[in-house]
Every structure is written in C-alpha cells, then in structure tokens.
C-alpha cells in the first residue's frame, strides 16, 4: 500500500498540501493526515473522500510517534511522500517569551520533525520524497523571532544533509521556504497588524500556490523551493551579505 503522510494537516499550508496531494498524486492508495485536532482532519476527509485517513496524535509525544511507526508496519505501508509541515512560531524578544513558548518551538519544529523522519524512513523506498516545511526565516537570523528562525535554520541544514545521504536510496528531500501566508500561523505567532513593521510590509504568499508548486519541485528532485521573486532575491542577499547587515535590513 503506497501512502502519503502529512503532518500539521489541520489548517493552512498542511490543509492545502492534503488537497493537492489528493488531486495530483492519484497513484497513492491513502493519504494519512496528522494533527492533534481530529475534528479538523475529519472535515478534510469529508471534503476529499475516503482516501484521506485521519491519524490524530501529538507528534511531540515520543510514544505517539512510536505507535505511528507500529501502525505503518501493521498496515504494510510504503510511504512515497512524507510532508513534515507541523510547526509554529512566536513573535517577541527572547526574554519576553515564556520558557514554555521558546522550548515548545524547538520541540515541535526540530525534535518532532526529526522523530517523524526517523520513524518514517524505514518505510520509504526508491522515488520516495520528503518535503520539510522550512521558511524564509531560515536564510538569516531574525530579531524578535530568534528561536523560530533558528529552528528553521536547523530544518534547512538537516534537509540539505539528508538529501545527500539519501541519494543512494534515490529518495529526495526538499526544503520548502515560504514567506508570510495569511493562515493560522500569524494568529498563533501573535502577529497582528501593527505588531511588526516587517510583517506588515512583506508580500503574502498564497498557501495553495505554495503547495502546488513545491510538490512539483519535489517531484523534479529539487533541494530548496522558494516562491515569489521577492523572496528568491532575499535568499540571494542572505547568501551574499553579512548576516549582521541582513538583520538590520529586516528588523521586525
């Protein structure tokens, strides 16, 4: 049984990934959608049909991830596509955010992503794909989002290294780096209009477009995908200029 697995599928980009995988990857037998909010996953199943399989659990719980791996084995599943999309950020100076908020970002964005990848890889084969939701925040450190941008730098580094390691197994790894999207991410991050000069002025990325184009990039074997010319240019600047200067230019 060939399947796709999508974390963070209850809203935003994860929801759009589920819709696009359902539309474009018709060779898959099932699409497992993972998040804590089971009712939202069932809404997705109602919209798209029985190919969508809600698997509600908290991926930051090691026992739950172990149970997920056992389920893959029980179902004799081959994971052709893993989309590690779950993650969140918080806007604010490091010492203004709580201990729980700072560490929770690391736990979900880094530790849980790593655990889900490690649990899934034994069930992948040639031509399987991994898509890791990264961010333009991975290109350089970001003030007032110090931990979030650091976690995304980890995702970028892990994705690039894994891509090289897994070439011998013919498994591609893509880091997807969107700019701001008008999704639940902004409200969870406490980013309201007027709270950040940078976020107020940055052009928005369409989540549906991001899902469609990044899935095509993954299928082509790309390493990194960034949408919109504006953000492609920022990625280039972050490579060429000292990060101290980039941080001044992009202060939030």
C-alpha angles and dihedrals in degrees: 000000000000115000145170122223121206123183123199088029099146096088148352119011093357091056090050091048090055092050093048095044088051090051102040106029099058091155090074119100096206140006113212111207116198131197139117095254103079093179091061091049090052089052088055090050090050090052098046107025142241094320086077111083115193111217105179117196143118109260091202088068108089092204091054091051090050090051089050091055090049090052091052089053093045092052092044087232127179110205107217093172131027117184112190097197104143114111145111142201138206127214116223144080113294094247092048094057119078125254088247093052095049095046094041090060091054092045095052103030096043115012098040093044089051092048094049091049093049092047093049103042095077087062096051128091140179115327092018116139137213120201116190117195104229125159144226081257087076092068095073139352114281124211115227087022098055098140096039094052090046092053090051091049085056091051091050093049093046092047094052094047094045091050090060094043093050097047089093088059091045092239117140125214120201127190110210114206114189126175121228115321127193094245137116087282091082096052093044089050091051090241105151126161108288096020094096128026090202096051091045092058103036117103114248125243119222110237094212092052090047092054094047097047097041092051088053090048090051092050089053091054098249121165101211132016124195122175127221127025091254092062094040087057091049090052089054092048091051089055095048104037130062110265090233088064093043090054091053091049094048102036110155 
